[in-house]
Amino acid sequence: MNKKLVIKDMPLYSLVASLQSKNIDLIISGISPTEERQNLVAFSDIYHKSEMALLFDAKRNLIKDTKDLKGKVVGAQTGSTMETYLDDQKEFPDITVLSQDSNIQLIEHLKIGRIDAILLDFDQAIAFNRVSQDFAYLPIDTGNTYGFAIAMQKKDEALKKEINDILSQLKQDGTIDELKNKWVVKLETQIAEPEVSNTVSDTEPTVPDSETPYEHPATPDQNAIDPPGGGVESDEVMDLQSGTVTQLESSTQENNQPKTDTIAVEQPQ
């Protein structure tokens, strides 16, 4: 696109408004084209599909299914698809929802026991699980997957076409599959199920059945993956998950004034 990429850190809930006010040109980072959002902004084609998962501290809580959330506090990112899902679903019995600007904030609350679980993107749950052996996760069947797309201003049809053409090319030449294999499939294959045990320790709860949530048994390699929500890599799909605004500055000039295109990056979903 012949643009200079500039990344700025912004909270998720402010991104759509920033796009509408033309402070940015695109939102890239695990944003889902929900019906409500499509009424406000336009979206590109889907470039990645995912599901949701509950992340929890296995030493404090053992969550086998949503029934175990009764009376619990569940965190979600403010403005995310996960927050909306928690508010809308009746399958979560008697829970309290705590919303925060970022998943990193929620992780800190989880560590100190202020919340019992976090509902977040499945791929992020895998990554957090890999970073800390204390974290386990449980996939949540929402009935359908949701997709990530790039958001732009509604009337910017030329930019939308250009982005869709680029996404199509990246799909055809295998670039997106390569990124998925690097950041998603690789992570999933490296996560092993814990060994089955018939005893329950006071500090290490175990579940002797197939519904046992994943918990990484090996020492995590901190350098192998950046914690989700900690930053944005402009050329890697699975790192576009951070609530960050990206600004693209054109290398050309019009009327001796630099033309600036702004791209925003959002955390799901």
N, C-alpha and C positions, 0 to 999 in steps of 0.2 A: 504493500500500500504506500510505500515511500513516505512513511511517517516516523517521527521520532517519538519513542515511547517514554512517557513520564508517569510514574506510579505515585498515587497519593493514598493515604490511609483514611478511610471514612467508615462510619457505622452503616450497617445494612439498611436501616430504616430511612436513611436520608438519600439513598441513591436514586430512587425513582423520581423524587422531587427535584434532585439536582439535574437529572436528565431532562425533565420537563422544562426547567428554567434555563436550559441550554448552557449550563455550567460544565457539562460533560456531554460527550457524543455517544458513548456506548457503555453498557454495563456487561462485563465479562467475568463470571466467576460463580458458577453453580447456581445461577438464577433460573427459576422455573417459570415458564409462560402460563401462569394461572389466569383464569378468566378475569379476575379483578385487575391484574397487571396489564392484560391485553387491552383493557378499556382505557388505559392510561398511556401505554407506550407500545411500540412495535417490537417484534421478535424475529430473529433469524431462524433458520432450520435448527432442529435439535442436533447437538453434536455428541451428547453422552447421556445415557440413561442409568438411573440408579434406584435404590430403595432406601428405606429408613431402618435405623437400628437404635436400640436403647443401650447406652453405655453406663456402666455402674461399677462401683468398687466392690469386688467380689469378697473382700474381707469384712465388709460391713453388711452387705445385702446379697441375697441370692434371689435373682429374678429369673424364673423359668418361663413365665408368660405374663400377660397384662394383668391377670388377676392378682398377681403378687404386688401390684402397684397400689393396692388399696391403702389409703391413709398416708401415702408417700408424697414427697415433693419432687416434681420432675421439672428439669430445666429445659429451656428452648431459647434459641436466638430470637431476639426481638424482630418482628417483621418477617420471619421465615415461614416457609411452608410447614415446618414442624410445629411451630407455635399455633398456626391455624388448625392443623390436624388435631393437636391436643385439645383445642377449644371446641372443635366440632364433633369429636368422636365420643360416643357414649360407652364405648368398650373400656374406657379407662375409669374404673370405679373410685369415686371419692379421692381424687388426687388434687394437689395444689400445684399450679403451674407457676414457676419462677422464670421470668424472661430477663435476659441480659443482652448487652450490645454485641458480645462476641462469644464464641465457643470457648475461647481461652479463659474468659471470666468464669464461665460455667464449670470448666475443669477445676479451677481453683476452689469454687464452692463445693464441688464433688470431693475434692481431696480432704477438706476439713469437715465434711459431713453435713454441710448446710443444706444440700440437696441429696436425694437418693439415687437419681439417675438423670441422664441427659438424652433427649431424643434428637438425633442428628442424622446426617447422611451416612449411609452404610459404609462407604469407602473411608470416610473420616473416622468412623468407629474402629475400623480395622487399623488405621494408622495410629490412633491414640492407644489402642490395645498393644501395639508393637512398641510404642515408646515407654509404656509403663506396664509391668507385669501385674500390678494391682488391679488394672482395669479389665473387665470382661464385657462382652457385648451380646446382645440378643437381637437377631433380625426381626423386624416387625412386618407382617404381611398386611399391607394397606389395600390389597386387592388389585393394585396396578402399580407399575413403575412410573416414575416421573422423569422428565427430561431436563437437561440443561441447554439453554440457548443464550444468544447474545441480544441484549435489549438496546433499542435505539429510539430516537424521536419518531413519532408516528408518521410525519410527512417526509422523512428522509429516505425515499424509495431508492435513490441511486446508491446510497451507502448500504442499504439492505441488500440490494442485488449484488454489489461488490463482495460483501461479506459472505453471502450464500454461495457465490461462485468459488471463493477461496475455501470455504468449508467443504464444498463438493470435491474440489481438487485434493484437499488433505485426506478426504475419505478414500478417494480413488487411488491415490498413490501410496496408501498404507500408513501415512503419518499418524493419523488419529489412532489406528490400531496399535501402532508401535508405542505410542504414549500410554495407551491403556495397558498394554502388556508390561510396560515399565512401572507404572504407578498403581495399577489396580490389580491385575492378574498376579503379578509378582508378589504383591502384599498378601493376597488371599491364599496363595499356595504356601506361603511361609508361616501362616497361622495354623497351629496344630491344636486339636481338641485335647483338653486335659485328660489325664488317665482316670478311668472309672474307679470309684472307691465306694465301699459299703459303709464307711464310717464318716461321721461329720465332726470336724474339728471346730473348736470354739473360734478359731481365727481363720481357717481355710475351708469354707463351705464347699461341698461337692454334691453333684447330682448324678445318681447312678442310672441315667437314661439318656436317650438320644437327643433330648432337648437341652442338654447341658450347654450353656453359652460358651463361646470360645474364650480361651484365656491363653495368651502366649506363654509357653513354658521356658523359653530361652531368654538369655540376657539381651535386651534390645540394643541395636546399634543406633546410637543417637545421631550419628552422622549419615545414616542411610536414608533418613527421611526428615524433612522439616515438619514440625507439628502443624496439623491443619489449622488454618486461621492465622498462622504466624506470618504469612507473607505471600507474595504472588510471583510466580515465575512466568514471564510473558510468553514463553514458547512451550509450556507443558500443561496439558489439559488438567491433570489432577491436582496441580498446584494452584489452579485458579479458584480458590475457595476462601478468600480471606477478608472480604469486606473492604476492598481497596478500590480507590478510584484511579483510573489510568488516563493519562492525557497524552494524546498524539499530536505532535506538532509537525505540520507539513514542511518539507524541505524546500518548497517553492514559495514565491512571494507574489502577492497581487497588489498592485498600486503601491509597491515599496513597503507593504505591511505584511508581516508573516501571517500566514493563515494557520489557525489552530483548530484541530479537531480533538475533542475530549472523549475519552473512553472511561467508563466507570466499571469497577469490578465488584461483584457482590458475592456474599456467602449464601448458600442455599437457604432457601429455596422458596 
